[in-house]
């Protein structure tokens, strides 16, 4: 038995090491791909003081709205899990900690939110809401990609992640997690002293309809922030908004699921360049991606400034 446990432990360590290595490799490849495109288009890229333009202002505005919508979607998920108490400061704390996703590791915003939330509600519910929030974002982005299935049946597959976000499956997964936790405690002869934190979920609706709707508003607001940047650099009148939207959602989703990339940095841009092909001039796409990254990051930092200043002063 000891030998088998040691072998399993060694295998898990090797698997974890290769997984972490693959994440970093993909992140570095994405950055290299982006830098390559920047270099070959360097002569056509010119940075000017364009931040007084109406399109840039609207991009800032919709990026700000997207963060607010995301905060309300998180609050709605907590309520969907059955938390009926009016917990103050949920949305504002979500917004304040949003820029922490850019810190290396990409999990510090989750940690801060969990530490805040566990003092307000049941710690297990706090953990579940933190875990499900990125999956909700990913599912909704895929759901919006699904609208292109009218032109290509392949996109029907993108509705599948959102279908998994239902009451029965959530219960099943959480039960399995609890069973795994109990087996782990018994295996390593540990004792769970947190029995007072036992949680009975009271999920009322089959799907988190409200959270999904708010998250749709988040993705659309984020896209509008992107398209206003695009519209500033592209002077033609032949924009295919549906195609740009599909590529945006797909690229943003890939950036979301690569943990090694803080805030999807580099991965989103490289994915967009790869999927957009030659439909539009490369220098236009590059300038759009650079300005959009600057604007979205700036809005995150500006919203988080009070939290970061307070945390620094407390040290």
PAZAPA-4460 file (N, C-alpha, C; in steps of 0.05 Angstrom, whole numbers, plus 32768, in hexadecimal, padded with zeros to 4 digits):
% residues 315
    n_x    n_y    n_z   ca_x   ca_y   ca_z    c_x    c_y    c_z   seq   type   mol
   8011   7FE8   8000   8000   8000   8000   8011   8019   8000     1      X     A
   8027   8019   8010   8039   8030   8011   8046   8035   7FF6     2      X     A
   804D   801E   7FEA   805B   8020   7FD0   8048   802D   7FBB     3      X     A
   802F   8023   7FBB   801B   802E   7FA8   8016   804B   7FAD     4      X     A
   8013   8053   7FC6   800F   806F   7FCD   8026   8081   7FC4     5      X     A
   803E   8076   7FC7   8056   8085   7FBF   8057   8089   7FA1     6      X     A
   8050   8073   7F93   804F   8074   7F75   803B   8088   7F6C     7      X     A
   8023   8088   7F78   800E   809B   7F71   8016   80B7   7F76     8      X     A
   8023   80BB   7F8D   802C   80D6   7F95   8041   80E0   7F81     9      X     A
   8054   80CF   7F79   8068   80D6   7F66   805C   80DD   7F4B    10      X     A
   8049   80CC   7F43   803B   80D1   7F29   802D   80EC   7F29    11      X     A
   801F   80F2   7F3F   8011   810B   7F41   8024   8123   7F40    12      X     A
   803B   8120   7F4D   804F   8136   7F4C   805A   813A   7F30    13      X     A
   805F   8124   7F22   8069   8126   7F06   8053   8133   7EF4    14      X     A
   803A   812A   7EF8   8024   8135   7EE8   8021   8153   7EED    15      X     A
   8023   815B   7F07   8020   8177   7F0E   8037   8188   7F02    16      X     A
   804F   817C   7F03   8066   818A   7EF8   8063   818F   7EDA    17      X     A
   805B   817B   7ECC   8057   817E   7EAF   8040   8191   7EA8    18      X     A
   802B   8190   7EB8   8015   81A2   7EB4   801D   81C0   7EB7    19      X     A
   802C   81C5   7ECD   8036   81E0   7ED2   8049   81E9   7EBC    20      X     A
   805A   81D6   7EB3   806D   81DC   7E9D   805E   81E3   7E83    21      X     A
   8049   81D4   7E7D   803A   81D8   7E65   802B   81F3   7E65    22      X     A
   8021   81FB   7E7D   8014   8215   7E7F   8028   822C   7E79    23      X     A
   8040   822A   7E85   8054   823F   7E81   805D   823F   7E64    24      X     A
   8060   8227   7E58   8069   8226   7E3D   8055   8233   7E2A    25      X     A
   803B   822D   7E2E   8026   8239   7E1E   8025   8257   7E21    26      X     A
   8029   8261   7E39   802A   827D   7E3F   8042   828A   7E30    27      X     A
   8059   827E   7E31   8071   8289   7E24   806E   8288   7E05    28      X     A
   8062   8272   7DFB   805D   8270   7DDE   804A   8286   7DD5    29      X     A
   8036   828C   7DE5   8023   82A1   7DDE   8030   82BC   7DDD    30      X     A
   8040   82C1   7DF1   804F   82DB   7DF2   8062   82DD   7DDA    31      X     A
   8070   82C7   7DD4   8082   82C7   7DBD   8074   82CC   7DA3    32      X     A
   805D   82C0   7DA0   804C   82C3   7D88   8044   82E0   7D85    33      X     A
   803B   82ED   7D9C   8033   8309   7D9B   804B   831B   7D95    34      X     A
   8062   8316   7DA1   807A   8326   7D9C   8082   8324   7D7F    35      X     A
   8080   830C   7D74   8087   8308   7D58   8076   831A   7D46    36      X     A
   805C   831A   7D4B   804A   832B   7D3A   8050   8349   7D3E    37      X     A
   8057   8350   7D57   805E   836C   7D5C   8077   8374   7D4C    38      X     A
   808B   8362   7D4B   80A4   8368   7D3D   80A0   836B   7D1F    39      X     A
   8091   8358   7D13   808E   8359   7CF6   807B   8370   7CED    40      X     A
   806C   837B   7D00   805B   8392   7CF9   8064   83AC   7D06    41      X     A
   807D   83AC   7D10   8087   83C3   7D20   8086   83DD   7D10    42      X     A
   808B   83DC   7CF6   808C   83F4   7CE6   8070   8401   7CE2    43      X     A
   805B   83F0   7CE4   8040   83FA   7CE0   8032   8402   7CFA    44      X     A
   803F   83FC   7D11   8032   8403   7D2A   803D   841D   7D35    45      X     A
   802C   8430   7D3A   8034   844A   7D44   8022   8451   7D5C    46      X     A
   8030   8456   7D72   8021   845E   7D8A   801E   847C   7D8B    47      X     A
   8006   8485   7D8D   8000   84A2   7D8F   7FEE   84A7   7DA7    48      X     A
   7FEB   84C1   7DAD   7FDA   84C8   7DC4   7FBD   84C8   7DBA    49      X     A
   7FB1   84B1   7DBB   7F96   84AE   7DB0   7F80   84AB   7DC5    50      X     A
   7F87   84B0   7DDE   7F75   84A9   7DF4   7F5F   84BD   7DF9    51      X     A
   7F5E   84D2   7DE8   7F47   84E5   7DEA   7F32   84DF   7DD5    52      X     A
   7F36   84CA   7DC6   7F23   84C2   7DB1   7F0A   84B6   7DBE    53      X     A
   7EF3   84BB   7DB1   7ED9   84B1   7DBB   7ED9   8492   7DBD    54      X     A
   7EE4   8484   7DA9   7EE4   8467   7DAA   7EF4   845C   7DC2    55      X     A
   7F0B   8469   7DC8   7F1B   8460   7DDE   7F0C   8465   7DF8    56      X     A
   7EFF   847C   7DFA   7EEF   8482   7E12   7ED9   846D   7E16    57      X     A
   7ECB   8466   7E01   7EB5   8452   7E03   7EC1   8437   7E0A    58      X     A
   7ED9   8431   7E00   7EE6   8418   7E07   7EEB   8416   7E25    59      X     A
   7EF5   842C   7E31   7EF9   842E   7E4E   7EDE   842A   7E5C    60      X     A
   7ECA   8437   7E53   7EB0   8436   7E60   7EA5   8419   7E61    61      X     A
   7EA6   840B   7E4A   7E9B   83F0   7E4A   7EAD   83DC   7E59    62      X     A
   7EC7   83E1   7E5A   7ED8   83CF   7E6A   7ED2   83D3   7E88    63      X     A
   7ECB   83EB   7E90   7EC3   83F0   7EAB   7EA9   83E2   7EB1    64      X     A
   7E96   83E4   7E9F   7E7C   83D7   7EA3   7E7F   83B9   7EA5    65      X     A
   7E91   83AE   7E95   7E95   8390   7E95   7E9E   8387   7EB1    66      X     A
   7EAF   8396   7EBE   7EB8   838E   7ED9   7EA1   838E   7EED    67      X     A
   7E90   83A3   7EEB   7E79   83A5   7EFD   7E66   838E   7EF8    68      X     A
   7E60   8387   7EDF   7E4E   8371   7ED8   7E5A   8357   7EE3    69      X     A
   7E74   8353   7EE1   7E81   833B   7EEB   7E7D   8338   7F0A    70      X     A
   7E7F   834F   7F18   7E7B   834F   7F35   7E5F   8346   7F3C    71      X     A
   7E4B   8350   7F2D   7E2F   8349   7F33   7E2A   832C   7F2C    72      X     A
   7E37   8321   7F17   7E34   8305   7F10   7E3E   82F3   7F27    73      X     A
   7E55   82FB   7F33   7E60   82EC   7F49   7E4D   82EC   7F61    74      X     A
   7E42   8303   7F66   7E2E   8305   7F7C   7E16   82F3   7F76    75      X     A
   7E0D   82F3   7F5D   7DF6   82E2   7F56   7DFC   82C5   7F59    76      X     A
   7E14   82BC   7F54   7E1C   82A0   7F57   7E1A   8298   7F75    77      X     A
   7E23   82AA   7F87   7E21   82A5   7FA3   7E04   82A2   7FAC    78      X     A
   7DF3   82B3   7FA1   7DD6   82B2   7FA7   7DCA   8298   7F9C    79      X     A
   7DD3   8290   7F84   7DC9   8277   7F78   7DCF   825F   7F89    80      X     A
   7DE6   825F   7F97   7DED   8249   7FA9   7DDC   8248   7FC2    81      X     A
   7DCB   825C   7FC6   7DB9   825C   7FDC   7DBF   826F   7FF3    82      X     A
   7DD3   8281   7FEF   7DD9   8295   8003   7DC6   82AC   8000    83      X     A
   7DB3   82AE   8014   7D9E   82C2   8012   7DA5   82DC   8022    84      X     A
   7DB9   82DA   8032   7DC0   82F2   8042   7DCB   8308   8030    85      X     A
   7DC5   8321   8038   7DCE   8338   8028   7DEA   833F   8032    86      X     A
   7DFE   8332   8025   7E1A   8337   802C   7E23   8351   801F    87      X     A
   7E2C   8364   802F   7E34   837E   8024   7E50   837D   8018    88      X     A
   7E54   838C   8003   7E6F   838F   7FF8   7E78   837A   7FE6    89      X     A
   7E67   8367   7FDD   7E70   8351   7FCB   7E7A   835C   7FB0    90      X     A
   7E69   836C   7FA4   7E70   8376   7F89   7E88   8389   7F8A    91      X     A
   7E88   839B   7F9E   7E9E   83AE   7FA0   7EB8   83A0   7FA6    92      X     A
   7EB8   838B   7FB7   7ED1   837D   7FBD   7EDA   836D   7FA5    93      X     A
   7EC8   8362   7F95   7ECF   8354   7F7C   7EDE   8368   7F6A    94      X     A
   7ED2   837F   7F66   7EDE   8393   7F55   7EF9   839D   7F5F    95      X     A
   7EFB   83A1   7F79   7F14   83AB   7F85   7F2B   8397   7F82    96      X     A
   7F25   837D   7F81   7F3A   8369   7F80   7F40   835F   7F64    97      X     A
   7F33   836B   7F50   7F35   8361   7F34   7F51   8362   7F29    98      X     A
   7F60   8377   7F30   7F7B   837A   7F24   7F8F   8365   7F2F    99      X     A
   7F88   8357   7F44   7F9B   8344   7F50   7F9F   832C   7F3D   100      X     A
   7F8E   8329   7F29   7F92   8313   7F16   7FAB   8317   7F05   101      X     A
   7FB6   832F   7F04   7FCE   8334   7EF5   7FE8   832E   7F04   102      X     A
   7FE5   8328   7F1E   7FFC   8321   7F2E   8004   8304   7F27   103      X     A
   801E   82FF   7F23   8027   82E3   7F1C   801B   82CE   7F2E   104      X     A
   8011   82B9   7F22   8002   82A4   7F30   7FE5   82A4   7F28   105      X     A
   7FDA   82BC   7F23   7FBF   82BE   7F18   7FA9   82B5   7F2A   106      X     A
   7FAE   82B1   7F44   7F99   82A7   7F56   7F95   82BA   7F6E   107      X     A
   7FA3   82D0   7F70   7FA2   82E0   7F88   7F87   82EE   7F8B   108      X     A
   7F7A   82F4   7F74   7F5F   8300   7F76   7F4B   82EC   7F82   109      X     A
   7F4F   82D2   7F7B   7F3E   82BE   7F86   7F43   82BB   7FA5   110      X     A
   7F5C   82BC   7FAD   7F63   82B8   7FC9   7F58   82CF   7FDA   111      X     A
   7F5B   82E8   7FD0   7F50   82FF   7FDE   7F32   82FE   7FE1   112      X     A
   7F25   82F6   7FCC   7F07   82F4   7FCC   7EFE   82DE   7FE0   113      X     A
   7F0D   82C8   7FE0   7F05   82B2   7FF2   7F09   82BB   800F   114      X     A
   7F20   82C8   8015   7F25   82D1   8030   7F10   82E5   8039   115      X     A
   7F06   82F6   8027   7EF1   8309   802E   7ED7   82FB   8032   116      X     A
   7ED0   82E9   801F   7EB6   82DC   801F   7EB2   82C8   8036   117      X     A
   7EC7   82BB   803E   7EC4   82A6   8053   7EBD   82B2   806E   118      X     A
   7EC2   82CB   8072   7EBA   82D9   808B   7E9D   82E2   808A   119      X     A
   7E91   82E1   8072   7E75   82EB   806F   7E61   82D4   806D   120      X     A
   7E69   82BE   8060   7E57   82A7   805C   7E66   828E   8062   121      X     A
   7E59   8277   805F   7E65   825D   8063   7E7E   825A   8052   122      X     A
   7E95   8253   805E   7EAE   8250   804E   7EAC   823E   8036   123      X     A
   7E9C   8228   8039   7E99   8216   8022   7E8B   8223   800B   124      X     A
   7E76   8232   8011   7E68   8241   7FFD   7E7A   8256   7FF0   125      X     A
   7E8A   8262   8000   7E9E   8276   7FF6   7EB0   8269   7FE2   126      X     A
   7EBA   8251   7FE9   7ECD   8243   7FD7   7EBF   823A   7FBD   127      X     A
   7EA7   8230   7FBF   7E98   8227   7FA7   7E93   823E   7F94   128      X     A
   7E8B   8255   7F9F   7E86   826D   7F8E   7E9F   8277   7F80   129      X     A
   7EB6   8275   7F8E   7ECF   827D   7F82   7ED6   826A   7F6B   130      X     A
   7ED2   8250   7F6F   7EDA   823C   7F5B   7EC8   823D   7F42   131      X     A
   7EAF   8243   7F46   7E9C   8242   7F2F   7E9C   825B   7F1F   132      X     A
   7EA6   8271   7F2A   7EA4   828B   7F1C   7EB4   828B   7F01   133      X     A
   7ECD   8282   7F00   7EDA   8281   7EE6   7ECD   826E   7ED2   134      X     A
   7EC2   8258   7EDC   7EB4   8245   7ECA   7E9B   8252   7EBF   135      X     A
   7E8D   8263   7ECF   7E76   8271   7EC5   7E7E   8284   7EAE   136      X     A
   7E94   8292   7EB1   7E9E   82A4   7E9C   7EA4   8295   7E83   137      X     A
   7EB2   827F   7E86   7EB9   826E   7E6F   7EA0   8263   7E61   138      X     A
   7E8D   8259   7E70   7E75   824E   7E65   7E65   8262   7E55   139      X     A
   7E63   827A   7E60   7E53   828F   7E53   7E61   8298   7E39   140      X     A
   7E7C   829A   7E3A   7E8B   82A1   7E21   7E86   828C   7E0C   141      X     A
   7E86   8273   7E13   7E81   825D   7E00   7E64   825E   7DF7   142      X     A
   7E52   8265   7E09   7E35   8267   7E02   7E31   827C   7DEC   143      X     A
   7E40   8292   7DEE   7E3E   82A8   7DDA   7E4B   829F   7DC0   144      X     A
   7E60   828F   7DC1   7E6B   8284   7DA8   7E57   8272   7D9A   145      X     A
   7E46   8265   7DAA   7E31   8253   7DA0   7E1F   8260   7D8B   146      X     A
   7E1C   827B   7D8D   7E0A   8289   7D7A   7E13   8286   7D5D   147      X     A
   7E2C   8280   7D59   7E36   827C   7D3E   7E2F   8261   7D32   148      X     A
   7E21   8250   7D42   7E1A   8235   7D39   7E05   8237   7D22   149      X     A
   7DF9   824E   7D1E   7DE7   8251   7D07   7DF6   824F   7CEC   150      X     A
   7E10   8256   7CED   7E21   8255   7CD6   7E33   823D   7CD5   151      X     A
   7E39   8232   7CEC   7E4B   821B   7CEE   7E42   8209   7D05   152      X     A
   7E37   81F1   7CFF   7E2D   81DF   7D14   7E41   81D7   7D28   153      X     A
   7E5B   81DA   7D22   7E70   81D3   7D35   7E6D   81E3   7D4F   154      X     A
   7E64   81FB   7D4D   7E62   820D   7D64   7E4C   8204   7D78   155      X     A
   7E3C   81F0   7D70   7E28   81E5   7D82   7E36   81DA   7D9B   156      X     A
   7E4E   81D0   7D98   7E5D   81C4   7DAF   7E63   81D9   7DC5   157      X     A
   7E63   81F2   7DBE   7E6A   8207   7DD1   7E54   820C   7DE6   158      X     A
   7E3D   8201   7DE2   7E27   8204   7DF6   7E2A   81F0   7E0D   159      X     A
   7E3B   81DB   7E08   7E3D   81C5   7E1B   7E47   81CE   7E37   160      X     A
   7E5C   81DF   7E3A   7E65   81E7   7E54   7E4F   81F5   7E65   161      X     A
   7E3F   8205   7E57   7E2A   8213   7E65   7E14   8200   7E6F   162      X     A
   7E0F   81EB   7E5F   7DFB   81D6   7E67   7E04   81C8   7E81   163      X     A
   7E1E   81C6   7E85   7E29   81B8   7E9D   7E25   81C9   7EB6   164      X     A
   7E1F   81E3   7EB2   7E1C   81F5   7EC9   7DFF   81F3   7ED3   165      X     A
   7DF8   81DB   7EDE   7DDC   81D8   7EE7   7DDC   81CC   7F03   166      X     A
   7DC5   81CE   7F0F   7DC2   81C7   7F2C   7DCA   81AA   7F32   167      X     A
   7DC1   8197   7F22   7DC7   817B   7F27   7DE5   8175   7F26   168      X     A
   7DF2   817F   7F11   7E0E   8179   7F0E   7E1F   8187   7F23   169      X     A
   7E17   81A0   7F2B   7E25   81AE   7F40   7E24   819E   7F5A   170      X     A
   7E0C   8194   7F61   7E09   8184   7F79   7E1A   816B   7F77   171      X     A
   7E1A   815E   7F60   7E2A   8145   7F5D   7E48   814B   7F61   172      X     A
   7E52   8160   7F54   7E6E   8167   7F57   7E76   816E   7F73   173      X     A
   7E65   817D   7F81   7E6B   8185   7F9D   7E6B   816D   7FAF   174      X     A
   7E58   815A   7FAA   7E57   8142   7FBB   7E71   8131   7FB7   175      X     A
   7E79   812F   7F9E   7E92   8121   7F98   7EAB   812E   7FA4   176      X     A
   7EAB   8149   7FA5   7EC1   8157   7FB1   7EC2   8152   7FCF   177      X     A
   7EAA   8151   7FDC   7EA9   814B   7FF8   7EB2   812F   7FFE   178      X     A
   7EAA   811C   7FED   7EB3   8100   7FF0   7ED1   80FD   7FED   179      X     A
   7EDC   810B   7FD9   7EF9   810B   7FD5   7F08   8117   7FED   180      X     A
   7EFD   812C   7FF7   7F09   8139   800F   7F09   8125   8027   181      X     A
   7EF2   8117   802B   7EF0   8104   8041   7F04   80ED   803E   182      X     A
   7F06   80E3   8025   7F19   80CD   8020   7F36   80D6   8025   183      X     A
   7F3C   80EE   801D   7F57   80F9   8020   7F5D   80FC   803E   184      X     A
   7F4A   8105   804D   7F4F   8109   806A   7F53   80EE   8077   185      X     A
   7F44   80D9   806F   7F47   80BF   807A   7F61   80B2   8072   186      X     A
   7F69   80B5   8059   7F81   80AA   804F   7F9A   80B3   805E   187      X     A
   7F9B   80CE   8062   7FB2   80DA   806F   7FAE   80DD   808E   188      X     A
   7F98   80D0   8098   7F93   80CF   80B5   7F91   80EC   80C0   189      X     A
   7F83   80FD   80B1   7F7F   8119   80BA   7F62   811B   80C3   190      X     A
   7F5C   812E   80D3   7F41   8132   80DD   7F37   814D   80D6   191      X     A
   7F1E   814D   80CE   7F11   8166   80C5   7F05   8174   80DD   192      X     A
   7F10   818B   80E4   7F05   819A   80FB   7EF1   81AF   80F3   193      X     A
   7EE9   81AF   80D9   7ED7   81C4   80D0   7EBB   81BA   80CB   194      X     A
   7EB2   81A8   80DC   7E97   819D   80D9   7E82   81B2   80DC   195      X     A
   7E89   81C7   80EA   7E75   81DD   80EE   7E6F   81EB   80D3   196      X     A
   7E80   81E7   80C0   7E7D   81F4   80A6   7E6E   81E3   8092   197      X     A
   7E61   81CE   809B   7E51   81BD   8089   7E3C   81CF   807B   198      X     A
   7E39   81CA   8062   7E28   81DB   8052   7E12   81CC   8043   199      X     A
   7DFA   81D5   8044   7DE4   81CA   8035   7DDC   81DF   8020   200      X     A
   7DE2   81D9   8007   7DDC   81EC   7FF2   7DBE   81EC   7FEC   201      X     A
   7DB3   8203   7FE6   7D97   8206   7FE0   7D94   8214   7FC5   202      X     A
   7D9D   8207   7FB0   7D9C   8212   7F95   7D7F   8211   7F8B   203      X     A
   7D75   8228   7F84   7D58   822A   7F7E   7D52   8225   7F61   204      X     A
   7D62   822E   7F4E   7D5C   822B   7F32   7D70   8217   7F25   205      X     A
   7D67   820B   7F0F   7D77   81F6   7F03   7D91   8201   7EF7   206      X     A
   7D8F   8218   7EEA   7DA7   8227   7EE0   7DA9   8242   7EEF   207      X     A
   7DC1   824C   7EF1   7DC4   8267   7EFD   7DBD   827D   7EE7   208      X     A
   7DA3   827F   7EE1   7D9B   8290   7ECA   7DA4   82AC   7ECE   209      X     A
   7DA0   82B7   7EE6   7DA7   82D3   7EEA   7DC5   82D8   7EE7   210      X     A
   7DD5   82C6   7EF2   7DF2   82C9   7EF0   7DFB   82C7   7ED3   211      X     A
   7DEF   82B4   7EC4   7DF6   82B1   7EA8   7DEF   82CA   7E98   212      X     A
   7DD8   82D6   7E9D   7DCF   82EE   7E8F   7DE2   8305   7E95   213      X     A
   7DEA   8308   7EAF   7DFC   831E   7EB6   7E18   8319   7EAA   214      X     A
   7E20   8300   7EA9   7E3A   82FA   7E9D   7E3A   82FF   7E7F   215      X     A
   7E23   82FB   7E72   7E21   8302   7E56   7E26   8320   7E52   216      X     A
   7E1A   8330   7E64   7E1E   834D   7E63   7E3C   8354   7E67   217      X     A
   7E49   8344   7E78   7E66   8348   7E7C   7E76   8343   7E63   218      X     A
   7E71   832D   7E56   7E80   8326   7E3D   7E7A   833A   7E27   219      X     A
   7E61   8342   7E24   7E59   8355   7E0F   7E66   8370   7E15   220      X     A
   7E67   8379   7E2E   7E73   8392   7E35   7E91   8391   7E2F   221      X     A
   7E9E   837B   7E36   7EBA   8377   7E30   7EBF   8378   7E12   222      X     A
   7EAE   836C   7E03   7EB1   836C   7DE6   7EAD   8388   7DDA   223      X     A
   7E9A   8397   7DE5   7E95   83B2   7DDB   7EAE   83C4   7DE1   224      X     A
   7EBB   83BF   7DF8   7ED4   83CD   7DFE   7EE9   83C6   7DE9   225      X     A
   7EE9   83AD   7DDF   7EFC   83A5   7DCB   7EF5   83B0   7DB0   226      X     A
   7EDB   83AF   7DA8   7ED3   83B8   7D8D   7ED7   83D6   7D8A   227      X     A
   7ED4   83E6   7D9F   7ED8   8402   7D9C   7EF6   8408   7D97   228      X     A
   7F08   83F8   7DA3   7F24   83FA   7D9C   7F29   83F3   7D7F   229      X     A
   7F1C   83DE   7D76   7F1F   83D4   7D5B   7F14   83EA   7D47   230      X     A
   7EFE   83F5   7D4E   7EF2   8409   7D3D   7F03   8422   7D3B   231      X     A
   7F13   8428   7D4F   7F24   843F   7D4E   7F3B   843C   7D3A   232      X     A
   7F45   8423   7D37   7F5C   841F   7D26   7F54   8416   7D0A   233      X     A
   7F3C   840A   7D07   7F33   8400   7CED   7F20   8414   7CE0   234      X     A
   7F27   841D   7CC8   7F18   8433   7CBB   7F04   8428   7CA7   235      X     A
   7F03   840E   7CA3   7EF0   8403   7C90   7ED5   8400   7C9B   236      X     A
   7EC1   83FA   7C8A   7EA5   83F7   7C92   7E9C   83DA   7C8F   237      X     A
   7EAE   83C8   7C8C   7EA7   83AC   7C87   7EAD   839A   7C9E   238      X     A
   7EAA   83A4   7CB7   7EB0   8394   7CCE   7E9B   837D   7CD1   239      X     A
   7EA4   8365   7CD4   7E92   834E   7CDA   7E91   834B   7CF8   240      X     A
   7E7D   8358   7D05   7E7C   8359   7D22   7E78   833D   7D2E   241      X     A
   7E69   832C   7D21   7E65   8311   7D2C   7E7F   8301   7D2C   242      X     A
   7E8E   8303   7D16   7EA7   82F4   7D15   7EBB   82FF   7D2A   243      X     A
   7EBC   8319   7D2D   7ECE   8325   7D41   7EC6   831D   7D5D   244      X     A
   7EAC   831C   7D61   7EA1   8314   7D7B   7EA8   82F7   7D82   245      X     A
   7EA5   82E5   7D6F   7EAB   82C9   7D73   7EC9   82C5   7D79   246      X     A
   7EDA   82D2   7D6A   7EF7   82D0   7D6E   7EFE   82DC   7D89   247      X     A
   7EF1   82F2   7D90   7EF6   82FF   7DAA   7EEF   82EC   7DC1   248      X     A
   7ED8   82E0   7DC0   7ECF   82CE   7DD6   7EE1   82B6   7DD8   249      X     A
   7EE8   82AB   7DC1   7EF9   8293   7DC1   7F15   829A   7DCC   250      X     A
   7F20   82B0   7DC4   7F3B   82B8   7DCD   7F3B   82BF   7DEA   251      X     A
   7F26   82CD   7DF3   7F24   82D5   7E0F   7F21   82BC   7E21   252      X     A
   7F12   82A8   7E17   7F0F   828F   7E26   7F29   8280   7E29   253      X     A
   7F39   827F   7E14   7F53   8272   7E16   7F65   8281   7E29   254      X     A
   7F65   829B   7E29   7F74   82AB   7E3C   7F6B   82A6   7E59   255      X     A
   7F51   82A0   7E5C   7F46   829C   7E77   7F4F   8281   7E83   256      X     A
   7F52   826C   7E72   7F58   8252   7E7C   7F76   824B   7E7E   257      X     A
   7F87   825F   7E77   7FA4   825A   7E7A   7FAD   8268   7E93   258      X     A
   7FAF   8259   7EA9   7FB5   8265   7EC3   7FD1   8273   7EC4   259      X     A
   7FE3   826B   7EB3   7FFE   8277   7EB4   7FFE   8293   7EA9   260      X     A
   7FE9   829B   7E9B   7FE8   82B6   7E8F   7FD8   82C8   7EA1   261      X     A
   7FE5   82DB   7EAE   7FD6   82EE   7EC0   7FC2   82FE   7EB0   262      X     A
   7FA8   82FA   7EB6   7F93   8308   7EA8   7F91   8301   7E8B   263      X     A
   7F9C   82EA   7E83   7F9C   82E2   7E67   7FB0   82F1   7E56   264      X     A
   7FC2   8300   7E63   7FD6   8310   7E55   7FE6   8300   7E41   265      X     A
   7FE6   8309   7E28   7FF6   82FC   7E13   7FE6   82E5   7E06   266      X     A
   7FD8   82D5   7E16   7FCA   82BE   7E0B   7FB1   82C8   7DFB   267      X     A
   7FA2   82DB   7E06   7F8B   82E6   7DF8   7F94   82F3   7DDE   268      X     A
   7FA9   8303   7DDF   7FB2   8311   7DC7   7FBC   82FE   7DB2   269      X     A
   7FCC   82EA   7DBA   7FD7   82D7   7DA7   7FC0   82C6   7D9B   270      X     A
   7FAD   82BF   7DAB   7F96   82AF   7DA1   7F86   82BF   7D8D   271      X     A
   7F82   82D9   7D93   7F72   82E9   7D80   7F80   82EC   7D66   272      X     A
   7F9B   82F1   7D67   7FAA   82F3   7D4E   7FA8   82D9   7D3E   273      X     A
   7FA9   82C2   7D4C   7FA9   82A8   7D3E   7F8E   82A3   7D31   274      X     A
   7F78   82A8   7D40   7F5D   82A2   7D36   7F53   82B6   7D22   275      X     A
   7F5C   82CF   7D23   7F52   82E3   7D11   7F5C   82E1   7CF5   276      X     A
   7F74   82D4   7CF2   7F7F   82CF   7CD8   7F86   82E9   7CCA   277      X     A
   7F80   82EB   7CB0   7F87   8303   7CA0   7F6E   8312   7C98   278      X     A
   7F59   8311   7CA8   7F40   831F   7CA1   7F43   833D   7CA3   279      X     A
   7F55   8346   7CB5   7F5A   8362   7CB8   7F78   8367   7CBA   280      X     A
   7F81   8380   7CB4   7F9E   8385   7CB5   7FAA   837F   7CD0   281      X     A
   7FC1   8372   7CD0   7FCD   8369   7CE9   7FD4   8380   7CFC   282      X     A
   7FDD   8397   7CF0   7FE4   83AD   7D01   7FCC   83B9   7D0F   283      X     A
   7FB5   83B7   7D02   7F9C   83C1   7D0F   7F95   83AF   7D26   284      X     A
   7F97   8395   7D22   7F90   8382   7D38   7FA4   8385   7D4F   285      X     A
   7FBD   8388   7D49   7FD2   838B   7D5E   7FCD   83A4   7D6E   286      X     A
   7FC7   83BB   7D61   7FC2   83D4   7D6F   7FA9   83D2   7D80   287      X     A
   7F95   83C4   7D75   7F7C   83C0   7D84   7F81   83B0   7D9D   288      X     A
   7F90   839A   7D9B   7F96   8389   7DB1   7FA7   8397   7DC6   289      X     A
   7FBA   83A7   7DBE   7FCC   83B6   7DD0   7FBB   83CB   7DE0   290      X     A
   7FAB   83DA   7DD2   7F9B   83EF   7DDF   7F86   83E2   7DF1   291      X     A
   7F79   83CC   7DE8   7F65   83BF   7DF8   7F71   83B4   7E11   292      X     A
   7F89   83A8   7E0F   7F96   839D   7E27   7F9D   83B3   7E3B   293      X     A
   7FA7   83CA   7E30   7FAD   83E1   7E41   7F94   83EB   7E4F   294      X     A
   7F7E   83EE   7E40   7F65   83F9   7E4B   7F59   83E6   7E60   295      X     A
   7F57   83CC   7E5A   7F4B   83B9   7E6C   7F5C   83B6   7E86   296      X     A
   7F76   83B6   7E83   7F88   83B4   7E9A   7F86   83CE   7EAB   297      X     A
   7F85   83E5   7E9E   7F83   83FE   7EAC   7F69   8400   7EBC   298      X     A
   7F53   83F8   7EB1   7F3A   83F8   7EBF   7F3A   83E6   7ED7   299      X     A
   7F46   83CE   7ED4   7F49   83BC   7EEB   7F59   83C9   7F02   300      X     A
   7F70   83D6   7EFA   7F82   83E2   7F0E   7F74   83FA   7F1C   301      X     A
   7F66   840A   7F0C   7F59   8422   7F17   7F43   841A   7F2B   302      X     A
   7F34   8406   7F24   7F1F   83FC   7F36   7F2C   83F0   7F50   303      X     A
   7F43   83E4   7F4D   7F50   83D6   7F63   7F62   83E9   7F74   304      X     A
   7F66   8401   7F6B   7F79   8413   7F78   7F73   8417   7F96   305      X     A
   7F59   841B   7F9E   7F54   841E   7FBB   7F5C   8406   7FCB   306      X     A
   7F57   83EE   7FC1   7F5E   83D5   7FCF   7F7C   83D2   7FD1   307      X     A
   7F8A   83D8   7FBB   7FA7   83D5   7FBB   7FB5   83E9   7FCE   308      X     A
   7FAB   8402   7FCE   7FB6   8416   7FE0   7FB2   840F   7FFD   309      X     A
   7F99   8406   8003   7F93   83FE   801F   7FA4   83E7   8028   310      X     A
   7FA8   83D3   8016   7FB8   83BC   801D   7FD5   83C4   8022   311      X     A
   7FDF   83D6   8011   7FFB   83DF   8014   7FFE   83EF   802E   312      X     A
   7FEB   8400   8034   7FED   8410   804D   7FEB   83FF   8066   313      X     A
   7FDB   83E9   8065   7FD9   83D7   807C   7FF2   83C8   8082   314      X     A
   8003   83C5   806D   801D   83B7   8071   8030   83C9   8080   315      X     A
***
